[in-house]
Amino acid sequence: MAQTPPKTFLDLPAELRNKIYELVLPSNALITIGGGEASHQPDLTMVNRQFRRETLGLFYARNRLDVRGDDHQRVAIVYTLSPHL
């Protein structure tokens, strides 16, 4: 008899994954971007491409952003973030 392969987190319905993301991702935080700061993105966004796609928009939507740097740097940062906002 063939064994059923084990289920993974990504096998859960997207709605349930999103609820879990809401519980584990920071919210209502002030996120500083630029100005030589270390990475501001949660480790969960760096697990794989699918996690990144599913979590970055939610992360940015639930927090406030403080974009540092000169005008050129700020424009570049906003341009980079725009697909996730």
C-alpha positions in Angstrom: 0.0 0.0 0.0 1.4 3.4 -1.0 2.1 5.9 1.7 0.5 9.3 1.6 3.3 12.0 1.4 3.4 14.2 4.5 1.6 17.5 4.4 3.5 20.8 4.7 2.6 24.3 5.7 2.2 25.3 2.1 -0.4 22.5 1.6 -2.8 24.5 3.9 -5.4 26.7 2.2 -4.1 30.2 1.5 -6.8 31.7 3.8 -5.5 29.7 6.8 -1.8 30.6 6.0 -2.8 34.3 5.9 -4.4 34.0 9.3 -1.2 32.4 10.6 1.0 35.1 9.0 -1.2 37.8 10.7 -0.4 36.1 14.1 3.3 35.8 13.6 4.3 38.9 11.6 4.9 42.2 13.5 2.2 44.8 13.3 1.8 48.5 14.2 5.6 48.8 14.3 7.7 51.7 13.0 10.0 50.1 10.4 13.1 52.2 9.4 14.4 51.6 5.9 17.7 52.9 4.5 20.3 55.0 6.2 22.6 52.0 6.7 20.1 50.1 8.8 20.2 46.3 8.8 17.5 44.3 7.0 14.1 45.3 8.3 12.2 42.3 6.9 11.2 39.4 9.1 13.1 36.2 8.7 9.8 34.5 7.6 10.0 36.6 4.3 13.3 34.9 3.5 12.3 31.2 3.8 11.5 30.9 0.1 9.9 32.8 -2.8 6.4 31.7 -2.0 6.7 32.8 1.6 8.1 36.1 0.4 5.2 36.6 -2.0 2.7 35.8 0.6 4.2 37.7 3.6 5.8 40.9 2.3 2.6 42.8 1.3 1.0 41.9 4.6 4.1 43.0 6.6 4.3 46.4 4.9 0.5 46.9 5.1 0.4 46.4 8.9 3.4 48.6 9.8 4.5 52.2 9.4 7.6 53.0 7.3 10.3 55.5 8.0 12.3 55.8 4.8 15.8 57.4 5.4 18.4 58.8 3.1 18.6 61.5 0.5 15.9 62.1 -2.1 17.5 59.7 -4.6 17.9 56.9 -2.1 14.3 57.4 -0.9 12.9 57.2 -4.4 14.9 54.0 -5.1 13.6 52.4 -1.9 10.0 53.3 -2.6 10.4 52.0 -6.2 11.8 48.7 -4.8 9.0 48.4 -2.3 6.1 49.5 -4.6 5.1 46.0 -5.8 4.5 45.0 -2.1 2.6 48.1 -1.1 
